[in-house]
Amino acid sequence: MNARYLEVSRSTRIFNTVVAALTRAGVSVWGSRVLRVRGRTSGEWRSTPVNLLTHGGASYLVAPRGHTQWVRNMRAAGGGELAVGRRVERFTAVELADADKPDLLRAYLRRWKFEVGVFFDGVGPDASDDELLRIAPGYPVFRITTAS
């Protein structure tokens, strides 16, 4: 497994704080949600803003900074909650194999390159499948299914 992880910069932390505050207030910024997942060692709820990708009739979470704490917690918990304002959806999550990621990474970059492009080291939505497959191990992707 590729252990690619990018630390949160000060500017990213400020941006995330603003997006999370707006999302908690009920204003989704380009599909933003507040992800809540149980900590793998503490068992306490942890939260972070994420972009919910809808593609081909399914929903996905992509980790543009790599194998972050929320990714590690998600692997342990197998699901969590997504919130916008007071609306909370519980979900289960299944991590995708690298071979299944190119189309999703492309769709994610098409939608949010202005926000997350810096984390993709020059790879954009027009990259070839081979290029996206090459970087796929560094970008965890989870298919999520909400509880109905």
matplotlib code that plots the C-alpha trace (Angstrom):
import matplotlib.pyplot as plt

x = [0.0, 1.2, 1.4, 1.2, 0.0, 0.1, 0.0, -2.6, -1.1, -2.2, -4.1, -5.8, -6.7, -8.3, -10.2, -11.4, -12.5, -14.6, -16.1, -16.9, -18.6, -20.8, -21.6, -22.5, -24.8, -26.6, -24.8, -23.2, -20.2, -20.0, -21.2, -19.4, -20.4, -19.0, -17.8, -18.1, -16.3, -15.4, -11.7, -10.0, -8.4, -10.4, -13.8, -14.7, -16.4, -14.0, -15.1, -13.7, -15.1, -15.2, -16.5, -19.2, -18.8, -21.9, -20.9, -22.8, -25.6, -23.4, -21.7, -18.0, -15.5, -12.1, -9.1, -7.0, -4.3, -3.8, -3.9, -5.2, -6.5, -10.1, -9.2, -7.6, -10.6, -13.0, -11.1, -11.6, -15.1, -16.5, -18.8, -19.9, -22.1, -22.3, -23.9, -25.2, -26.7, -29.0, -29.5, -27.4, -27.1, -25.5, -23.6, -21.4, -18.2, -16.3, -12.8, -12.2, -9.4, -6.9, -8.1, -11.5, -10.4, -9.4, -12.9, -13.7, -10.5, -11.2, -14.7, -13.5, -10.8, -13.4, -15.6, -13.0, -9.6, -9.7, -9.8, -7.8, -5.6, -2.6, -2.7, -2.6, 1.0, 0.0, -2.3, -5.6, -9.0, -7.6, -5.0, -4.9, -6.3, -2.7, -1.6, -4.6, -4.0, -0.4, -1.4, -4.4, -2.6, -2.0, -5.7, -8.1, -11.6, -14.7, -18.1, -20.7, -24.2, -26.5, -28.9, -32.5]
y = [0.0, 3.4, 5.5, 8.9, 11.6, 15.3, 17.4, 20.1, 23.5, 26.6, 27.9, 24.5, 24.4, 27.9, 26.9, 23.7, 25.6, 28.0, 25.2, 23.1, 26.1, 26.9, 23.2, 22.9, 25.9, 24.1, 25.6, 23.0, 24.5, 22.6, 19.4, 19.7, 17.6, 17.2, 13.7, 12.2, 8.9, 7.1, 7.3, 3.9, 4.0, 6.6, 5.6, 9.3, 11.0, 12.9, 15.3, 16.9, 18.6, 16.4, 16.6, 14.1, 12.8, 11.4, 9.5, 6.9, 6.8, 6.1, 8.2, 8.3, 9.9, 10.6, 11.5, 14.0, 14.3, 10.5, 8.1, 10.7, 10.1, 10.1, 7.4, 5.2, 5.8, 4.9, 1.7, 0.7, 1.9, 0.8, 3.9, 7.0, 10.0, 12.9, 16.1, 19.3, 21.5, 19.4, 16.8, 13.7, 10.6, 7.4, 5.3, 2.3, 2.5, 0.1, 1.0, 0.6, -1.3, 0.9, -0.6, 0.9, 4.4, 6.1, 7.2, 8.4, 10.4, 12.0, 12.9, 14.2, 16.4, 17.7, 18.9, 20.1, 20.7, 24.4, 23.3, 20.0, 20.2, 21.1, 17.7, 15.9, 16.9, 18.2, 15.3, 16.7, 15.5, 15.1, 12.6, 9.2, 6.1, 4.9, 8.1, 8.0, 4.3, 5.1, 7.6, 5.6, 3.9, 7.4, 8.4, 6.3, 6.2, 4.8, 3.9, 4.9, 3.6, 5.5, 3.8, 4.1]
z = [0.0, -0.9, 2.3, 0.5, 2.9, 2.6, 5.8, 6.1, 5.3, 7.2, 4.2, 3.7, 7.4, 7.2, 4.0, 5.6, 8.7, 6.6, 4.5, 7.6, 9.3, 6.3, 5.8, 9.5, 9.0, 6.2, 3.2, 1.1, -0.8, -4.2, -2.6, 0.7, 3.6, 7.2, 7.5, 11.0, 11.7, 14.9, 15.8, 15.4, 18.8, 20.8, 19.6, 19.7, 16.7, 14.5, 11.8, 8.7, 5.6, 2.4, -1.1, -1.9, -5.4, -7.2, -10.3, -12.3, -9.8, -6.8, -4.1, -3.3, -1.0, -2.4, -0.2, -2.2, 0.5, 0.6, 3.6, 6.1, 9.6, 8.3, 5.8, 8.5, 10.7, 7.9, 7.2, 10.8, 11.2, 7.9, 7.7, 9.4, 8.9, 6.4, 7.5, 6.0, 8.6, 10.7, 8.0, 8.8, 6.7, 8.1, 5.6, 5.1, 3.1, 0.9, -0.2, -4.0, -5.6, -7.5, -10.8, -10.2, -9.5, -12.8, -13.8, -10.3, -10.0, -13.3, -12.3, -9.0, -10.7, -13.2, -10.4, -7.8, -9.5, -8.5, -4.9, -4.8, -7.9, -5.8, -4.2, -7.5, -8.5, -12.0, -12.9, -14.1, -15.4, -18.9, -17.8, -19.5, -17.7, -17.4, -15.6, -13.3, -12.6, -11.8, -9.1, -7.8, -4.8, -3.3, -3.4, -1.3, -2.7, -0.8, -2.3, 0.2, 0.7, 2.9, 5.3, 4.0]

ax = plt.figure().add_subplot(projection="3d")
ax.plot(x, y, z, "-o")
ax.set_aspect("equal")
plt.show()
